[in-house]
Amino acid sequence: MKKTQTKNNPKLTLEQLGKNLVQQVKSMKNPEITLPIRALSNIEYNKKTGTLQLGSKEGKRSFFNLGHAKKFLQTVEVASILKKELLDTGKHEHLRGVFYITKRTIPGTNINIVDEQVESDKVIEDLEVITGLSREQLHVSANKMGSMVGNVSLIDSGDTIDCSKLGRGGYSIPSITDELQFKKINAKFVLYMEKAAIFERLNEDKFWQKNGCILITSQGQTTRGIRRLLQRLAEEGNLPIYVLCDGDVYGAYIYSVVKYGSIALAHASERLTIPSVKYIGITMDDIVKYDLKKQLIKLDEKDLARIKQVSQYEWFKDNKEWQKQFKMMKEFNGKVEIQALATKGVSFISEIYLPQKIKNKDFID
Amino acid sequence: MPVEKTITAEELAKGQREISISEFFVKNKHLLGFDNPRKALLTTIKEAVDNSLTYDMPLIIRKKGKISLTKIGELVDAELEKNKTKICILRDGSLEKIPAQESIEALAFDKKTLKLSFHPISTLFRHKVNSKIYRVTLTSGRYVDLTAYHSVFTIDKGEVISVPTEALKIGTPLIVPRSSWNSDYAINEINLIEELLMLDPELTKKIYLHGINNILTDNIINQLREIFPESKKYRINDFRRFNYLPFNILRKLKIDINRLSDSRLGYLYSQHKMPVIINADNKLAELLGFYTSEGSMLSSLNRIHFSFGTHEKEMVNYLADLFEKVFKIHPKIKKAHNTAYNVISNSSMICFVFKHIFKVGDYANSKRIPEIVHSFSYDLKYLFLLAYLSGDGYPSKELFSLLKHKGVLPELSIEKITCATASSELFIGLQYLLSSLGLSYSTGMTNESERIINNIKTKYGKSYQIYVYTSGKDSHLNLLPIKDTIIGTTDSKLRYSINRDNQINLSFKVLKTGLSAKNISIYKNVKTLLEGDLGVLRIKSIEEIQYDREWVYDVSVPNCENFVAGAGAILCHNSLDACEEARIVPEINVEIKPISEDRFIVIVEDNGPGIVREQIPNIFAKLLYGSKFHRLRCSRGQQGLGISASSMYGQLTTGKPAKITSKINSKKLAHYFELIIDTKTNEPKIVHENDFEWSEKKTGTKVEIELIAKYQKGNQSVDQYLKQTAIVNPHLSLTYINPEGEKIEFPRATNQLPKEPKEIKPHPHGIELGILIKMLHDTEAKTLQSFLQNDFCRISAKVAKEVCEKSSLDCGARPERIAMQEAEILYKSLNATKIMSPPTDCVTPIGEELIIKGLKKEVDAEFYTAVSRPPNVYRGNPFVVELGLAYGGSLDSNELVKLYRFANRVPLLYQLSACATTKSVVSTVWRNYGLSQSKGALPVGPVVILIHVASVWVPFTSESKEAIAHYPEILKELKLALQEVGRKLATYIRKNVRAKEQRERANLFEKYIPELASSLSILSGEKKEVIKEHLEKKLKKELPLLLGEVKQVKNEKNTDKE
C-alpha cells in the first residue's frame, strides 16, 4: 500500500485503501497491508535535521495468516468506522470513543474485535502511518491533557483566549493544536515541564509574570498536541523552549522526545520535533551545585537498564554532555526529583534556581 | 505447719505399675490416628475397610504310546524337577509352568464333535494354593478335588459349557466320559529288552541275556574289547562259552535289538529264563487279571503266587495253564491248607517283570491295575476285566464261565456285579478301566470298622466297592437331563412322562428314538451330544476338604481346553487364568449412620473368608494382636494396630461395645459378638454373643462401631479416602452410604487380583545394631557363617566369609556367643561390605494397566497415562514408585493439579506439604511439559496425578504416617517417574491440544470473513457479497497452509512489534 500524498482528503485515502484491498481479494491474492515498521530497528537519526525518522523497513500484514488475521481485521474495521462514523458525518471522536464503537463480539464466537483500548489506539496509529494522515485528520482526538499560562492570547474555535487571565488553572490545551491561531505573544521564552505540580508552583509564584515567559505542562506524557504547540511557538513565535524535568534518565528521555522525536511517532517528526529546544534541569551538576546529594533516590535495576538503553540511542551516543550526565547518574547511583529543590525553600525554584539558570544560560543542548 | 515429706524410692516404686498397651493408647490417641473427631471417623473407616486339581488327583495320560494313570501332582512335580531350567515362574512365584518337554497327551474331548481322544499337552502348571479346595462327588461315586475357581463342564440347553466349581450346586449335571475310549495303537507285543532298557541300570544289573551267540560278531567282539579293561578281557571268552551276556553290558553296545528276539532273559543264577518277546494277547490279559485279583509276590521278589479257594479248582488249573503258555514255565500247584490252593512260581525273572515292567503292586493295599493294561486293546482289556472279576468279583463262578467262553457281561443273569478291594489305587484304576470300556458303574466305600465275629473282635479296614452294571440299563450314565436337552415333544406319552414332576432325566435310547421318530424337538447341540462320547452324571455333594499341600496342578491341552481326571473319570476344564480368581474378589460395603450431630455408627461389611470364632475377640478387642510388625512384607494398613484401635476409640467416646458378625462357611451359622476392651489388662470382654443364620452371605465379616466423630466432605474426608482407595484397588467393588444417606458405588474395573507379596528375609544394610544382636541371639544357625547366609537375604557363602574376615571373627563361631563389641564390629563390617541389593519380588506394584483402569473409573478426563518404575532399594529396603496421570476432560484447567498420594495402596490424605511426593511434583519443571507453574508451587492445569509408593517398609516423616520421608533414592525414583509421565503428557498436549487450537483458529477465519467483507465494503463501496465470496474461495485454498503455520506465526509476530 503506497502512501498517498492526498493529505487533504482522508475520505478518499481510506476509500482508496479499501478499494486496493478488494482488488487484491478479487484477484484471489492474500490481501495484505504494508506499513513501515515502527520499532527501534527502523529508526534513523537524521543528523542534519536533528530528528528521528522512520527507516525504509516495511512489514506486511495479511489476512490469511494465523498471526495477523485479527490485526488485519481490526485495521480494516477501524478504518471503516473512521470513514463511516466520523469522516462521512463530520464528527470527531476520542480514542476511547473509537474503541467503544469498534468493540463488539464477532457473531458465532466469543471473540471481540478489540478487547482493550490499547489495541484500537495502536490500530489508529497504524492507519496514520498507512495513510500518511494524522490522527486529527482522521477526526480522532485524544484526551485533553496539559495546561498553559502566560502572556499569550489565541483563537480557538472562534473563541479568543487570553492565557494570562485564566487564574491558577490556566488554559486547557486541546488535543489538536494545529487549528489554534496565535493572536498575540508577549514572552521571552517557553518553559515546558511534565509535572503539573511544578506548573502550579510556578504559576502561584507568578513566575511567568516576573520572568516574561509561557508555562506549559503536559501533566504526564508529552502528547503530540503539546509537542505541536511547542513547535509552533518555537517557529511562529520564535521563542526558545526550555525543558524542565526530574534529574533522571526518564527526564532525559522526555527531553529527547521533544527535541528529536519519538519512536512511535517517528513518521510525524517533521511536525513535532524541536531541534532547538534546550534542557534546563535538573542536571547532575545541579545536584552538586545546589547540594542536593542528600535528596538522591537510589537507582534500581530498571533505572540502570534504562540508562544503559537510552545512553546508547543514536542521538545521544555522540552527545558528550549527555554522556557525561549519564555517567554521573551511574556514579551517583541515584536520581533527584524537581521537588527536591523545595528543601531549600518553597519558592526556591521560582526565585533562585530557574532565574539563575536562565541568566547563566546553564543549559544542556 | 505441714512438713514436706520427702518421697522415698520405695514409695515411688509402689506407685509404679506396668500399664497395658490399651492404657497407653488411650492417652496417646493421636498415635492411632484419632487426633480429632473428624480424623477419628476417617481412621475407623480405614481400619475397618482395610482387615485346581490337588496333588493326588489321577490324570490319564499317554506317553510314547503308553497309556498310564498318574497322579497329576506327581507328574507335574517330576517334570519341573527334571527340567529346572525351563521353568517359567509367574505371579511372584505363586505360579510355575513348564512347556511339555516330551510328547505327553491327555484324554480330552473335541469341542465340536464331543468325541474323546488323546490330545497333546502343551504346558504343565502348578500354582500355590490360594483358595478352598472342594471335593465334588457325583452320583455313582466318582469325585474330583478342585480349587473353587477351577472349572468342570455341564450341559446347559444342549450346550456343553464350562462352569467354575464355585458355581456348582447339588444336582448340577457334570460331563463325564461315557463311551469307550481307547488308544489308537494298542500294543500287541512286549519286547522285554526294550522295556528293560528304559529302566535304571541299577535295577537291571542282575539280569542276563542267554542264547546270544548269534550276535557275537567280530564287530561286537571288538566293541566288547573296548569296554573291558585288560584285566577283565577274559570275560569275553566266558560270554562266548556260556552263551550269555549281562544286560547292562548290552546297554553299552551298538547293536540292533531285533537280533536278540530269540534270546531269553534270566535273573542271576536262577534257572528260569523268559522269552524276550511276550505277546500281548488274551492269555497275558487274563493272567494279569488273575494276578490283580488273586496274585501277590514276596518282597524279595523271588516268588509269585496266586491264591484260590478250594472251590475254585477250575480256575487254578486254568491259570496254571495260562502261566505256562505265556512264560514257558510250569508253575507249581500247592494246597496251602484246607481251604486254599496256591499257584506258585519261583522265577525271579517273572517277579522282576511283573514288578518293574507290568508294574503291578505287591500287597493287597497297594494293588493296582498293571499299567500296561491301559495300553491294551478293547478286547484284551475286557478279558482282563473278566479275569479280575472272576477272582475278586461276585458272582465269580458265572464270571469265570463267561471268561472261559469269551462272552460279554450282558449275558449274565444279574444286572450288577460287585467287587471290592482295599486298595484305593486299584479302585481308581478300575474305574478308569471301566470307563475306557464304556461300562457304567457306581461305587461305594466302607470305612474302617470293628465287628464281633464268633465272639472275637475283628477289625475291618477301609474297603472300596465297585458295582458294574451289566446292561447299562439302570446306569445313571445313560441319562440326560430333560430341561437341558428337550425343548418340546409331540408324542403324548413322552410328554406325559416329561411333565411328571419327578422325572428329570431321559435316557439316551429314548432320546434317540424320539429323534428318529421326529416327535421331539431338541436344543441345537444335543444331536452332537448323542453321537459323541460324553455323558452326564449329577452332583451328589460338594464339600470343602482339608488340603495340606503347597501346590495345586493343571495342564493345558490346546484346542480342547479340557482333560479327563479325577477319582473316576470326570472332565476338567483347563482354566488356568481363572485360578487367579481362585482368590475371592473383594466386595466391601461401608455405611456411616448418623445418630446425632456428632455421633455415628460405622458399619463395614466384606465378603472375605470371615474370621474364626475363637479369634474374633482378640482381633477386635485386643490391641496389637495379630499385627504384622515382625514380618518384612508389603502389607496394607496404616498403623498395623488393627481394628481394635477403632473399637477402643468407640468404646472410649460412647461406651458402646463393638459389634462383630462373622461367617466362615456358607453352610454353617454366623457368629455375632459384642466386645469391649478391658484397658487395664488389654484383654477382650465379651458382652454378648450368639449364633444366627446369616442367609444373605456365603462368608464374610461385618463390623459395627459407634463413635463420636465429625463428618465433613472435602479433601481430607472419608469420601475422598474411599474414592482414592477405589482407584488404587481396581479389583475392589465398594458401596458407600454416607451420613446423608447418599449411596455411592465404586464398581470394580477388573477381576484380576493383585499378586500376593512375598515375604523376604532382612537385608543386612537395612537393620540396626540392636536388631542384629537380637538376631544373633535368636538364630537357629549353629555357625556365624550359616547365620549370615540363612538369616539374611543376598548373603552367599563367599560374602559371609568376607564379612567374618573383615570383623576378625571365626566363621564357625557360635552366633549366640558373639559379644556386644564384636557384634558392633560385625555390624560395621556388614555395612561396609558390598552386598547385592535385596530381591524386589517382595514389593507388589499395582501395574500400569490397573492404575489407568482405576483412574478411568473415578476421574473423567480425556488422556490417561501411567508409569511403573522398576523396583529399587533404599537403606536395604526394596521399594517401587508408580505414577498415574489424567488430563483434560471435565477437570478444571485453572486450578492447581490434584495430587492423590498412596503408600502401599493406602491413601494419604494429610500433611500434603511435608510429603516427598509433593516435593518432587513441585520441583519438576512442568512448563516443559505444557503446564504453567509458579515457583515453588504445584502446577496449574486440568490434571490429576496419582503417586504410589510400595515398599516392605515405607518411610514416614512422623508416627502419624501421613507423609513419606525424603530419602534421596525415593526422591530420585519419583523424579524419574514424573519426567517420564511429563513427557507423555507433553506429547499428548502438543499433538492434541495444539492441533485443537490450530483447528479452532482456522475456524476463526470463517467467522472473520463476513466482518472483513462488511468493512471492506464500507471502505471501498464495493458489494459485500462479492467480497465475501472471493474471500471464502481463497480460504479453501489457504486452509492447509494455515494449519501448518504455527511456526511462522512466532517469527512474524516479532517483526510486527513497535
Contacts between the chains, C-beta under 8 A, distances in Angstrom:
chain1	res1	chain2	res2	distance
A	14	B	1019	5.8
A	15	B	1019	6.2
A	15	B	1020	6.3
A	15	B	1021	6.8
A	17	B	1019	6.3
A	18	B	1015	8.0
A	18	B	1016	5.5
A	18	B	1018	7.4
A	18	B	1019	2.6
A	18	B	1020	3.3
A	18	B	1021	7.4
A	18	B	1022	7.8
A	19	B	1019	7.6
A	19	B	1020	4.4
A	19	B	1021	7.6
A	19	B	1022	7.4
A	21	B	1016	5.8
A	21	B	1019	7.6
A	21	B	1020	7.3
A	22	B	1016	5.4
A	22	B	1020	4.8
A	22	B	1022	5.0
A	22	B	1027	5.9
A	25	B	1016	7.3
A	25	B	1027	5.9
A	25	B	1030	4.8
A	25	B	1031	5.9
A	25	B	1034	7.1
A	26	B	1026	7.7
A	26	B	1027	8.0
A	26	B	1030	5.6
A	28	B	1030	6.9
A	28	B	1033	6.9
A	28	B	1034	5.7
A	28	B	1037	7.7
A	29	B	1034	8.0
A	30	B	1034	7.0
A	30	B	1038	6.9
A	37	B	1055	6.7
A	37	B	1056	8.0
A	38	B	1058	5.4
A	39	B	1057	5.6
A	39	B	1058	5.6
A	59	B	1055	5.4
A	59	B	1056	5.8
A	61	B	1056	7.1
A	63	B	1008	7.7
A	63	B	1012	6.6
A	63	B	1031	7.8
A	64	B	1005	7.2
A	64	B	1034	6.5
A	64	B	1035	7.0
A	64	B	1038	4.3
A	64	B	1041	7.7
A	64	B	1042	6.6
A	65	B	1042	7.8
A	65	B	1045	6.9
A	65	B	1048	7.8
A	65	B	1049	7.7
A	65	B	1052	7.0
A	66	B	998	7.8
A	66	B	1001	5.4
A	66	B	1002	7.7
A	66	B	1042	5.9
A	66	B	1045	4.9
A	66	B	1046	7.0
A	66	B	1048	7.8
A	66	B	1049	5.1
A	67	B	1045	7.8
A	67	B	1048	7.4
A	67	B	1049	3.7
A	67	B	1050	7.8
A	67	B	1052	4.9
A	67	B	1053	5.4
A	67	B	1056	7.8
A	68	B	1052	6.6
A	68	B	1056	7.4
A	69	B	1004	6.8
A	69	B	1005	6.5
A	69	B	1008	6.0
A	70	B	1004	8.0
A	70	B	1008	7.7
A	71	B	1056	7.4
A	72	B	1012	7.7
A	73	B	1008	5.3
A	73	B	1011	6.1
A	73	B	1012	5.6
A	73	B	1015	7.7
A	76	B	1012	6.0
A	76	B	1015	4.5
A	76	B	1016	6.1
A	76	B	1019	6.9
A	77	B	1011	6.7
A	77	B	1012	7.9
A	77	B	1015	4.8
A	79	B	1015	7.1
A	79	B	1019	5.8
A	80	B	1014	7.7
A	80	B	1015	3.9
A	80	B	1016	7.5
A	80	B	1018	4.0
A	80	B	1019	4.9
A	83	B	1018	6.5
A	83	B	1019	6.0
A	84	B	1018	5.3
A	106	B	1007	5.2
A	106	B	1008	7.0
A	106	B	1011	6.0
A	107	B	1007	7.5
A	107	B	1010	7.9
A	108	B	1007	5.4
A	109	B	1004	7.1
A	109	B	1007	5.1
A	111	B	1004	7.1
A	111	B	1007	7.4
A	113	B	1011	7.2
A	122	B	1058	7.5
A	263	B	1058	7.4
A	264	B	1058	6.5
